Amino acid sequence: MKKYDIFLFDADNTLYDFDRASAHALEALFGECGFEYTPRIPKLLADISRPFWARYENGDMSDKDLQRLRFVRLFEALGVQHDPVAFNEKYLQALGQSPFLIEGAEDICRKIFDSGKQLFIVTNGFLTAQKSRLKHSPFRQYVSNAFVSEVVGHKKPSREYFEHVFSNIPPVGKEKILMVGDSLTADVAGGNAAGIDSCWFNLRSAQNKTNIAPTYEIRKLCELDKFV
């Protein structure tokens, strides 16, 4: 089995359980605002946000518009009145305080570190949440650096984003770098276009209905052991 020296990990729903963190944050904020909260709200927000994220990845929407419009649409769907910008700021802060992990995340990060390999986080998530969440994560000591698209100035899957990453990690051959993430369009497509191997973390056992072909596919993070 091929071994790698550098692992690039997506953050949300790859290392971090974003769905759980989002539900936790929304329930707390809805309570704070005096709005009725039901378990369907996180999925509703995810469904509303999905096309906005696609436009963001394609460069057709700004980060500020994505952050604002997802809550504009959510509040419209729920029939409530609130400032979407202010709510978004509190939501990102709450996400940063909720570093729930995907099963096996801490173990695989420790294994990579203990094996003398290096781990980097590459994320399109927003700086407010990502910086705070990493600070509170039990695996923070194993992460060499985190590249947040807001800071980089480019986002996955763009070639510019990955070129920035490559210029700021140890100079190894691209054949020794593995991109791991749950998104076919951002992580796998980005890794493929950048000339590195990609591993699709198929967290929900979904069917790949795209023409994007990952080098590998896994259902659990522990399956990465064989690449370390």
N, C-alpha and C positions, 0 to 999 in steps of 0.2 A: 504494500500500500504506500502511495506517495506521501511523503512528509513535507511539512511546511515550516518556515522559520518565522513568518509574520502572519498574524491573523487579524483581519479587519472585521469588526463586528458592528452590525447595526445595533441600535439601542432598543427602540420600542418594539415589543412583542418578539424580540430576539433574546436580549439579556433581561430586559425589564418587562414585567407583566403590565403593559399599558392599559389593557381593558380593566383590570382590577383597580389600578390606580385612578383611572378616569371615573369609574363608578364611585369610588371612595370620595374623590374630590367633588363630584357633582352632588352627591347626597349631602355632604357637609355644606356646600355653598347654597343649595336650594333651601336647606334648613335655616341658614343664616339670613336668607332673603325673605323667608316666610312663604316660599312657594311649595306646592304639593310635589313630593318626589315619589316616583314609582320606578321599579326596576327596568322598565322599558326605555327610560330616558337615555342611558348611555348608548344603547344600540341605535336609538333615533339620532343622536348626535353623530355617531360613527357613520351612519348611512348618509346623513346630510353632508358630512365632511369629506367623504370619499371622492366625489367628483372635484371638489376644491383642491384636494391633495394632488390629484392627477394633473390638474391645470398648473398647480404650483411646480410640480416636477418638470413639466414641459416648458416652464418659463412664461406661462400665460396668466399667472396671477402672482401678486406680491405676497410676502409673508403677512403683512399687516392686513391686507384684504381677506386672506384666508382666516386669520384669527378673528376678525370682526364678523365676517359674513356667516361663519358657522353658527354663531350665537344669535345673529339677527334671524336666521332661518329657524333655529331651534325655538326661540321665543315666539316667533310667529306661529309655529306649529302647535305650541302649547297654549297660546293665547295669553301670554303674560307680558308685562312691560318692564324692561330693565335696560340699563346702559350696556350694550354688548362689549364695548371696549374695556370698561371697568371690570365687568364679569370675567372677561378673558384674562386680564392681568391676575386676578385672584385665582383663577383656574390654573394658570401656569405655576403660580407660587405653590398651590396645593399639590400639584403633580410633583413638584420638586421635593416636597416633604413626604412623598409616598413611594419610596424605592422598592416596591414589591418586585420580586424576582421570578423569572421563569425557572421551573424546576431544572436543576443541574447547572445553573448559570455560575454560581460561585465555584463549584467543583471544577468546571472546565477552565475557568479563568485561572484558578490555582494551579491546575495541571500544566497549562501553557507556561505560566511563570516559573514553576518549579523545574520545568524541562529546559530552561534557558532560552525559550522562545519569547516573542514579544506580541502583545495584544494592544490594539488600538480601537477606539470606538469611532465610527464614522456615521454621522446622523444628520438627517434633515429636521430633526426636532428643534424646538426653540430654546435659545440659550438660557433663559430664566429657569426653565424646568430642568434642562440637562445638567447644567453646572451644579445646581443644588442637589439633584438626585445622585450624581456621581459622588459628591462630597459625603453623602449619607449612606453610600453603598458599602456592603461588607467586602466587596472585591476591589475597592478603589486602589489598594496598594499594588494590585496586579496589572493595572492599566497604565501603559506608558504615556498615552496622550489621548485626547478626544478632539475630533475635528467636527465642529458644529457648523452647518452650512451658513448660518447667519454671520459667523465670524469669517469663514473662508471667502464668502462673496459669491460662491457658486454652490450648486446643490447636486446631489445624486439624481439622475444617473449621468450627469454631464462629464465629458472628458476633462474639462477644466478642474472640476472638483477633485477627481482622482489624481490628476497631475500635481495638484497642490499637496495632496496627501503623500504621494511618492517622493516629492521634494523635501518632505519633512519627517521621513522615517529613515531607518538605516538603509544604505544603498545595497540592496540585494537584488538578484535577478527576479523578474516578475514571475517566473515559474515557482518561486519559493513563497509567494503571497497567496493567501486564500481569503476571499470575501464571503462572509456568512451573514445572511439576513432573511427575513420573512417575506420581503417584497420582491416579486419577480420584476416589476417595472423599474424600481429604483436600485435595489441591491444587485440582483442577478444581471439585469441588463447593463447596469453601470460597470460591474466587474468585467463582464464579457467584452464590452466596448473598450475597456481600459487595458485589455490583454492579460488579465489574470484569471485564475480559476475561480469559480463561484460555487457556493453551496446554498441551495434553497432550503431554509428551515421551514418546512411545511407544517407549521404548528397545528393547523386545523384539519389536516389530512384533506386538503382541497384538491380539486382536479385542475391541472395546468391547461387552461383553455387558450393560452397564448402561443406564439411561435418563439418564445424566449426559452432557450434550453440551458439549464444549469449544468455545470460539470458534475455535481453531486446533488442528491436530495436526502434530507434526514427528517425524522419526525421528533427526535429527542436530542437535546444538546450532548448527552453522553456519547452519542454516535460519533462525535468529533474526536474522541480519544485516539482513533486509529490514524489520524492525520498529524498528531503531535509527536 
